[in-house]
Amino acid sequence: MTYDFFADKTDKLKILDFIFNDTDLRVYDLSSRYEQEISEYKTVEEISSKFDLHNGGKFANTFQLWSPRHKGNPIFRKVELDPRRCNGHKFRYSTDGWGLIQLYFGGIKDKELNQSHIGHFNEKGALKWEETNKINGLVNLWDWTEIQMTSRKLKYQIHNKLATRKIGSLGVLSGADLLEKQGIKLI
């Protein structure tokens, strides 16, 4: 499942509020900052104080979502880096796992608001890659019915409750709609 939408900072805070207060989802960094471990966030304030939820490109802020109901566990993997290409940094961490739900927030850059995104593998897609990608473990350890239910609930909240209009299949949330009226292009 993939779903793209337009959201400004206020909209993103509403999505995060829903995640923290109305779901059992746990929120992790997709990847850590250089030479730091993955952070888990438990409140909207933790995220809003650490990240710029207004500015940035298409993947300005990236998170992995997981619930214990999904069965399989997130994998926190150390990624070795070439210090010559990473300003002297030697490693970072990534959060991996077949059944994780990605949440990517797009930001404003050059008077354009980039799309935000939620998405995840389905069981068939994960099985297709299981032999190639040994990092994520076994596909059958995940409860794909629960993952689908969780992602549908999240999409429903964004698309049906928070979006004020649509551009094709993309939801436009109220803050993003206001930005467009102020001359920000939605891309």
Protein Blocks (a to p, Z undefined) as FASTA:
>chain_A
ZZdddddfklmmmmmmmmmmmccbdcddfbdcehiacdddfbfklmmmmpcckbccfklp
acddddfklopacddddddddfklngopabdcddedfkbccddddddeehiacddddddd
dfklmmmmmmmmmmnopfklpcfklmmmmmmmmmmmmmmmmpgbdehjbccdfklmmmmm
nopacZZ
